[in-house]
Amino acid sequence: MGSHVSSGGTNGRRRVVVTGLGAVTPLGLDPETTWANLLAGESGAGPITQFDHSDYPVHFACEVKDFDPDEWIDRKAARRMDRFTHLILAAARQAEADSRLDIAKEADRIGAAIATGIGGLRSFQECYDTLASRGPDRVNPFSIPAIIPNLGAGWVSIELGTRGPLLSECTACAASNMAIGDGLDAIRLGRADVMLCGGTEAAVCAVGIAGFGAMRALSRRNDDPKRASRPFDAERDGFVMGEAGVVLVLEELEHAKARGAKIYAEVAGYGLSSDAKHITEPDPTGPVAAFKMALRDARVEPTEVDYVNAHATSTPIGDASETKMLKLALGEEAAYATPVSGTKGATGHCLGAAGAIEAMFTVLAVRDGKLPPTINYETPDPECDLDYVPNEARDADVRVAVSNSFGFGGHNACVVFRKYED
C-alpha cells in the first residue's frame, strides 16, 4: 500500500521488539495452536461448563478448555489464586520459555505489566456466597488476595522473579493494550530492558454472565454458539464472553540482539485517549485520536498500514462506530484499501485480555504474512463496508499493523507493530 518508512529514524529512542509469546485461549493452550485454529476459521464458543446456567438467558461462552493449572503452578499455591491468575501464570511461563530469558540473571531490569478488566470475579462470588450462607467467620482468608485485580501481575512477578517495574492496568477492554503501551514506555525511558506485558480475564461465572446478560450486551444465539460472535455482520446481536491469559515479552532491541533472541516484530507506536462521553456508547472521536497518535508515534503514514486488528466486539453500535472511526483515522480511500479483521468472532470478547490476544494475532500476522479471518461474516451491513477479510485467512505482506482496543468508560488504546528490520 505505498512505500514504507524505514524502521530506523527513531531519533535516538530505544527500539523495542517482541521476543516471546505465551497464551492460553479459547482456541488453544499455547500461541501456535491458537493461531493455527484462528487461521483455520475455528470458533472457541460452546456451552458453558463452569457453572449451572439453566436459569440464565445465555448458555454459552468462549471458555479455555482442558486447562490444568497444576501443570504450571504449585498445587497449594494455586488453591489460593483465582482462575484469572492461573491463566496468566501459564501464559507468562510459556512466554519466558519462548523468549529464553534468564530472569534471575538481571531481575532488576525485567518488569511486568499485566492487565485485567475485572480480576478475581469468581473468587468474589465465592466469598459473598460463603458470607451469605455461612457467616463472616467462614469466609476464606485468601479471598481478598484472590479477588484484587493487581494480583495477576503480583503473582507473575513472584513466580518468575521479576524485580523491575510492576504494573496492573485495569481499564476494561483497553487494559492489555495499555499494558503493552506502558511496557513500551518503560523500556524507552530506560526503566527496564525487558517487560512481560499482557492481560488476563476469567469472568465466565454466574456474576459475569448474569451482569453482562442484564446489560443486554451478550449474544442470545443459544441455538448456535459457534456462529454467535459475528463482528461487522448485519445479524450481530452482542458479544460472546471469552476468557484468556496472554503475555508478550517486550525487549529493548540491543539487549535482544546481544543475547541472540528471536524477534517476532517491532513495537513501533502507541496511542491513547479518552471519550469523556458515555460509559458504553462509542463515539469515534476518541478512538480516532488514539489511532492517529499511535501512527505518529510509530512515524507511519495512514497509507502505510497493511492490516488492522479491530476491537470489533460484535455489538450493533460498536462495530459500526469503529468502521466510521477507521475511515476518519486512515482517510476514506486508505480505509477501503486496508484489510481489517475482527478476531473476536473466533475468541469471543476476552475483556481485559482482549488487547493482549489481539496484539499476539497482529504480531503473528506480521511474522507469517497471513491475515486472520473475520468468521461468521454472512450478511453485509451498509454501515460496515470495509474489507473485513471475511471467513477465510489471506496471505499478505504485513509490514505495518495496528491493533485497536476500546473500553467501557471511554478508554482508547492503539498499538502499532511493524516487521523488524535492522
C-alpha positions as CSV (number, residue, x, y, z in Angstrom):
1,M,0.0,0.0,0.0
2,G,2.6,2.6,-0.9
3,S,6.2,3.0,0.1
4,H,7.1,2.1,3.7
5,V,9.2,4.2,6.0
6,S,12.4,2.6,7.1
7,S,12.5,1.1,10.6
8,G,15.2,3.5,11.6
9,G,14.7,7.2,12.2
10,T,13.8,6.7,15.8
11,N,15.5,10.0,16.9
12,G,17.7,8.2,19.4
13,R,14.8,6.4,21.1
14,R,15.4,2.9,22.4
15,R,13.7,0.5,20.0
16,V,11.5,-2.3,21.4
17,V,10.8,-5.7,19.9
18,V,8.7,-8.7,20.8
19,T,10.9,-11.7,21.7
20,G,8.5,-14.2,23.3
21,L,4.8,-15.2,23.4
22,G,2.6,-17.2,25.7
23,A,-1.1,-17.8,25.6
24,V,-4.0,-19.9,26.9
25,T,-7.1,-19.1,25.0
26,P,-10.5,-20.5,23.8
27,L,-8.7,-21.6,20.7
28,G,-5.8,-23.5,22.3
29,L,-3.4,-23.8,25.3
30,D,-0.4,-22.2,23.5
31,P,0.2,-19.5,20.9
32,E,0.8,-21.7,17.9
33,T,-2.3,-23.9,18.4
34,T,-4.4,-20.8,19.0
35,W,-3.0,-19.1,15.8
36,A,-3.5,-22.2,13.7
37,N,-7.1,-22.6,14.8
38,L,-7.8,-18.9,14.2
39,L,-6.4,-19.1,10.7
40,A,-8.5,-22.3,10.1
41,G,-11.7,-20.3,10.9
42,E,-12.4,-22.3,14.1
43,S,-14.6,-20.8,16.9
44,G,-13.9,-21.2,20.6
45,A,-17.5,-21.0,21.6
46,G,-19.6,-23.7,23.2
47,P,-21.9,-24.5,26.1
48,I,-20.8,-23.1,29.5
49,T,-19.2,-25.8,31.7
50,Q,-18.1,-23.8,34.7
51,F,-21.5,-23.3,36.5
52,D,-25.1,-24.3,36.2
53,H,-26.6,-21.8,33.8
54,S,-30.0,-23.4,33.3
55,D,-31.8,-20.3,34.7
56,Y,-29.7,-17.8,32.7
57,P,-30.6,-16.1,29.4
58,V,-27.2,-17.0,27.9
59,H,-25.9,-20.6,27.9
60,F,-22.6,-20.4,26.0
61,A,-19.2,-18.7,26.1
62,C,-15.7,-19.0,24.7
63,E,-14.1,-20.9,27.6
64,V,-10.4,-22.1,27.9
65,K,-10.8,-25.9,27.6
66,D,-8.8,-28.7,29.2
67,F,-6.7,-26.3,31.2
68,D,-4.9,-27.8,34.3
69,P,-3.3,-25.1,36.5
70,D,-1.3,-27.8,38.2
71,E,0.9,-28.1,35.1
72,W,2.1,-24.6,35.7
73,I,1.7,-23.7,39.4
74,D,2.4,-25.5,42.7
75,R,-0.9,-27.1,43.7
76,K,-1.0,-25.5,47.2
77,A,-0.3,-22.0,45.8
78,A,-2.9,-22.5,43.0
79,R,-5.6,-23.1,45.6
80,R,-5.1,-19.5,46.9
81,M,-5.4,-17.9,43.4
82,D,-8.4,-17.1,41.2
83,R,-8.6,-18.6,37.7
84,F,-7.6,-15.3,36.2
85,T,-4.3,-15.7,37.9
86,H,-3.9,-19.3,36.8
87,L,-4.4,-18.3,33.2
88,I,-1.8,-15.5,33.2
89,L,0.8,-17.6,35.1
90,A,0.6,-20.3,32.5
91,A,1.0,-17.7,29.7
92,A,3.9,-16.0,31.5
93,R,5.8,-19.2,31.9
94,Q,5.3,-20.0,28.2
95,A,6.5,-16.6,27.2
96,E,9.5,-16.8,29.5
97,A,10.5,-20.2,27.9
98,D,9.8,-19.0,24.4
99,S,12.0,-15.9,24.9
100,R,14.8,-17.9,26.5
101,L,15.2,-15.1,29.1
102,D,17.4,-15.8,32.2
103,I,15.3,-13.6,34.5
104,A,17.3,-14.3,37.6
105,K,20.5,-13.0,36.0
106,E,19.1,-9.5,35.6
107,A,15.8,-9.4,37.6
108,D,16.1,-5.7,38.5
109,R,16.0,-4.8,34.7
110,I,13.0,-7.0,33.9
111,G,9.4,-6.0,34.8
112,A,5.8,-6.9,34.1
113,A,2.6,-5.1,33.1
114,I,-0.3,-7.4,33.5
115,A,-3.8,-6.1,32.8
116,T,-7.3,-7.3,33.7
117,G,-10.7,-5.8,33.3
118,I,-12.3,-7.3,36.5
119,G,-9.8,-9.5,38.3
120,G,-11.0,-12.4,40.5
121,L,-14.7,-12.3,39.8
122,R,-15.3,-15.9,40.6
123,S,-13.4,-15.6,43.9
124,F,-15.6,-12.5,44.7
125,Q,-18.7,-14.5,44.1
126,E,-17.5,-17.4,46.3
127,C,-16.6,-15.0,49.1
128,Y,-20.0,-13.5,49.0
129,D,-21.8,-16.8,48.7
130,T,-19.9,-18.1,51.8
131,L,-20.7,-14.9,53.7
132,A,-24.4,-15.1,52.9
133,S,-24.8,-18.8,53.6
134,R,-22.4,-19.5,56.4
135,G,-21.5,-16.1,58.0
136,P,-18.4,-13.9,58.2
137,D,-16.2,-16.2,60.3
138,R,-16.3,-18.9,57.5
139,V,-15.0,-16.6,54.7
140,N,-11.8,-17.8,53.1
141,P,-8.8,-15.7,54.5
142,F,-7.3,-15.8,51.0
143,S,-10.4,-14.3,49.4
144,I,-9.1,-10.7,49.1
145,P,-5.7,-11.6,47.5
146,A,-7.6,-13.8,45.1
147,I,-10.0,-11.1,44.1
148,I,-8.0,-7.9,43.7
149,P,-7.1,-7.1,40.1
150,N,-3.3,-6.5,40.7
151,L,-2.6,-10.0,41.9
152,G,-2.3,-11.3,38.4
153,A,0.7,-9.0,38.0
154,G,1.8,-9.7,41.5
155,W,1.9,-13.5,41.1
156,V,3.7,-13.2,37.7
157,S,6.5,-11.2,39.5
158,I,6.6,-13.5,42.5
159,E,6.6,-16.7,40.5
160,L,9.0,-15.6,37.7
161,G,11.2,-13.4,39.9
162,T,11.0,-10.1,38.1
163,R,12.1,-7.1,40.2
164,G,11.7,-4.2,37.7
165,P,8.6,-2.1,37.2
166,L,5.4,-3.9,38.1
167,L,2.1,-2.5,36.7
168,S,-1.5,-3.7,36.6
169,E,-3.7,-1.8,34.2
170,C,-7.5,-2.1,34.9
171,T,-9.1,-0.1,32.1
172,A,-11.8,-2.5,30.9
173,C,-11.4,-3.8,27.4
174,A,-8.5,-1.4,26.7
175,A,-6.4,-2.7,29.6
176,S,-3.9,-5.1,28.0
177,N,-3.2,-2.7,25.1
178,M,-2.3,-0.2,27.8
179,A,-0.1,-2.8,29.4
180,I,1.8,-3.2,26.2
181,G,2.0,0.6,25.8
182,D,3.2,1.0,29.4
183,G,5.8,-1.7,28.8
184,L,6.9,0.1,25.6
185,D,7.2,3.4,27.5
186,A,9.1,1.8,30.5
187,I,11.7,0.4,28.1
188,R,12.0,3.5,26.0
189,L,12.5,5.5,29.2
190,G,15.2,3.2,30.4
191,R,13.3,2.0,33.5
192,A,13.6,-1.6,32.2
193,D,15.2,-3.6,29.5
194,V,12.5,-6.3,29.3
195,M,8.8,-6.1,30.2
196,L,6.4,-9.1,30.3
197,C,3.2,-7.5,29.0
198,G,-0.3,-8.9,28.7
199,G,-3.7,-9.5,30.1
200,T,-6.0,-12.0,31.7
201,E,-9.7,-12.5,32.4
202,A,-11.8,-15.3,33.7
203,A,-15.3,-13.8,34.0
204,V,-17.2,-16.9,32.8
205,C,-19.0,-17.3,36.1
206,A,-22.5,-16.7,37.4
207,V,-21.9,-13.0,38.2
208,G,-20.2,-12.3,34.9
209,I,-22.8,-13.9,32.7
210,A,-25.7,-12.5,34.7
211,G,-24.3,-9.0,34.8
212,F,-23.4,-8.7,31.2
213,G,-26.6,-10.5,30.2
214,A,-28.7,-8.0,32.2
215,M,-27.0,-5.2,30.2
216,R,-28.2,-7.0,27.0
217,A,-24.5,-6.9,25.9
218,L,-24.3,-10.7,25.2
219,S,-25.5,-12.5,22.2
220,R,-28.6,-14.6,22.8
221,R,-27.9,-17.1,19.9
222,N,-28.1,-20.1,22.3
223,D,-29.1,-22.5,19.5
224,D,-25.9,-21.8,17.6
225,P,-23.0,-20.7,19.8
226,K,-20.2,-21.1,17.2
227,R,-21.9,-18.6,15.0
228,A,-23.0,-16.1,17.7
229,S,-19.9,-13.8,17.6
230,R,-20.1,-12.2,14.2
231,P,-18.2,-8.9,14.0
232,F,-19.4,-6.4,11.4
233,D,-22.2,-8.8,10.2
234,A,-25.6,-7.3,9.9
235,E,-27.1,-10.0,12.1
236,R,-24.8,-9.4,15.1
237,D,-26.6,-9.2,18.4
238,G,-24.0,-8.8,21.1
239,F,-20.6,-10.2,22.2
240,V,-19.8,-13.7,23.4
241,M,-17.9,-13.8,26.8
242,G,-14.4,-15.1,26.4
243,E,-11.5,-15.9,28.8
244,A,-7.8,-16.0,28.2
245,G,-4.3,-15.2,29.6
246,V,-1.7,-13.9,27.1
247,V,1.8,-12.5,27.6
248,L,4.2,-10.8,25.1
249,V,7.8,-10.3,26.0
250,L,8.9,-6.8,25.1
251,E,12.6,-6.2,24.9
252,E,15.0,-3.4,24.1
253,L,16.5,-4.2,20.7
254,E,20.2,-4.1,21.5
255,H,19.5,-6.3,24.6
256,A,17.7,-8.8,22.4
257,K,20.4,-8.8,19.8
258,A,23.2,-9.2,22.4
259,R,21.7,-12.5,23.6
260,G,20.7,-13.8,20.2
261,A,17.0,-13.6,20.8
262,K,14.5,-14.4,18.0
263,I,12.5,-11.3,17.1
264,Y,8.8,-11.6,16.1
265,A,8.2,-7.9,15.3
266,E,9.0,-4.4,16.4
267,V,6.6,-2.5,18.7
268,A,6.6,0.8,16.8
269,G,4.0,3.1,18.3
270,Y,1.3,3.6,21.0
271,G,-1.6,6.0,21.3
272,L,-4.3,6.5,23.9
273,S,-7.1,8.8,24.5
274,S,-10.5,9.1,26.4
275,D,-14.0,9.8,25.2
276,A,-15.4,11.8,28.1
277,K,-18.9,11.0,26.8
278,H,-20.8,7.9,27.9
279,I,-19.9,4.7,29.8
280,T,-20.8,2.3,27.0
281,E,-21.9,4.1,23.9
282,P,-19.0,4.5,21.5
283,D,-18.1,7.8,19.8
284,P,-15.4,7.7,17.1
285,T,-13.7,10.9,18.1
286,G,-11.6,9.5,21.0
287,P,-10.6,6.3,19.1
288,V,-9.6,8.4,16.1
289,A,-7.3,10.5,18.3
290,A,-5.7,7.3,19.9
291,F,-5.2,5.7,16.4
292,K,-3.6,8.9,14.9
293,M,-1.4,9.3,18.0
294,A,-0.1,5.7,17.6
295,L,0.7,6.3,13.9
296,R,2.5,9.5,14.8
297,D,4.5,7.7,17.5
298,A,5.4,5.0,15.0
299,R,6.2,7.6,12.3
300,V,3.9,5.8,9.9
301,E,1.5,7.4,7.4
302,P,-2.1,6.1,7.1
303,T,-1.4,4.7,3.6
304,E,1.4,2.5,5.1
305,V,-0.9,0.5,7.3
306,D,-1.2,-3.0,5.9
307,Y,-3.6,-4.5,8.4
308,V,-5.8,-3.5,11.3
309,N,-7.0,-5.9,14.1
310,A,-10.2,-4.2,15.1
311,H,-11.7,-4.1,18.5
312,A,-15.0,-5.3,16.8
313,T,-16.9,-6.9,19.7
314,S,-19.9,-8.0,17.5
315,T,-22.2,-5.4,19.1
316,P,-24.5,-3.4,16.7
317,I,-23.4,0.1,17.8
318,G,-19.7,-0.7,18.4
319,D,-18.8,-2.3,15.1
320,A,-20.5,0.5,13.1
321,S,-18.7,3.1,15.1
322,E,-15.3,1.5,14.6
323,T,-15.9,1.3,10.9
324,K,-16.6,5.1,10.9
325,M,-13.6,5.7,13.1
326,L,-11.2,3.8,10.7
327,K,-12.5,6.0,7.8
328,L,-11.7,9.1,9.8
329,A,-8.4,7.9,11.1
330,L,-7.0,6.5,7.9
331,G,-8.9,8.6,5.4
332,E,-11.7,7.1,3.4
333,E,-9.6,5.9,0.4
334,A,-6.9,4.2,2.6
335,A,-9.6,2.7,4.8
336,Y,-11.3,1.0,1.9
337,A,-7.9,-0.4,0.8
338,T,-6.8,-1.7,4.2
339,P,-7.8,-5.2,5.4
340,V,-9.4,-5.2,8.8
341,S,-10.3,-8.3,10.8
342,G,-12.4,-8.9,13.9
343,T,-10.9,-11.9,15.6
344,K,-13.4,-11.9,18.4
345,G,-15.6,-13.9,16.0
346,A,-13.3,-16.8,17.0
347,T,-12.2,-16.0,20.5
348,G,-15.2,-14.1,21.9
349,H,-14.6,-11.0,23.9
350,C,-11.9,-11.7,26.5
351,L,-12.4,-8.3,28.2
352,G,-9.2,-7.3,29.9
353,A,-7.2,-9.9,28.0
354,A,-8.6,-8.9,24.6
355,G,-5.9,-6.4,23.7
356,A,-3.2,-9.0,24.5
357,I,-4.7,-11.8,22.5
358,E,-5.2,-9.5,19.5
359,A,-1.7,-8.0,19.8
360,M,-0.4,-11.5,19.6
361,F,-2.5,-12.1,16.5
362,T,-1.2,-8.9,15.0
363,V,2.4,-9.8,15.7
364,L,1.9,-13.3,14.1
365,A,0.2,-11.7,11.1
366,V,3.4,-9.6,10.7
367,R,5.6,-12.7,11.2
368,D,3.8,-15.1,8.9
369,G,2.3,-12.7,6.3
370,K,-1.2,-14.1,7.0
371,L,-4.3,-12.1,7.8
372,P,-6.7,-13.8,10.2
373,P,-10.3,-14.0,9.1
374,T,-13.4,-12.4,10.5
375,I,-15.5,-15.6,10.9
376,N,-19.3,-15.7,10.7
377,Y,-19.4,-12.8,8.3
378,E,-22.5,-13.7,6.2
379,T,-24.7,-10.6,5.8
380,P,-23.1,-7.3,4.8
381,D,-24.2,-4.3,6.9
382,P,-24.4,-1.0,4.9
383,E,-22.8,0.8,7.9
384,C,-19.9,-1.7,7.9
385,D,-18.5,-1.6,4.4
386,L,-14.7,-2.2,4.7
387,D,-12.6,-5.2,3.8
388,Y,-13.1,-7.5,6.8
389,V,-11.1,-10.5,5.5
390,P,-14.4,-12.5,5.6
391,N,-14.4,-16.1,6.7
392,E,-11.0,-17.2,5.2
393,A,-7.4,-16.3,6.1
394,R,-5.5,-14.4,3.4
395,D,-1.8,-14.2,2.5
396,A,-0.4,-10.6,2.6
397,D,2.8,-8.8,3.1
398,V,2.2,-7.3,6.5
399,R,4.9,-4.7,7.3
400,V,2.8,-2.3,9.4
401,A,-0.2,-3.4,11.5
402,V,-2.4,-1.7,14.2
403,S,-4.3,-3.4,17.0
404,N,-7.3,-1.4,18.5
405,S,-8.8,-1.7,21.9
406,F,-11.6,0.5,23.3
407,G,-13.0,0.0,26.8
408,F,-16.1,0.9,28.9
409,G,-15.7,4.3,30.4
410,G,-14.1,5.7,27.3
411,H,-10.6,4.2,27.4
412,N,-9.0,4.0,23.9
413,A,-5.6,2.4,23.2
414,C,-3.9,1.5,19.9
415,V,-0.6,-0.3,19.3
416,V,1.4,-0.3,16.1
417,F,3.6,-3.3,15.2
418,R,6.0,-3.5,12.3
419,K,8.2,-6.0,10.6
420,Y,11.6,-5.9,12.2
421,E,14.4,-4.6,10.1
422,D,17.9,-4.0,11.5
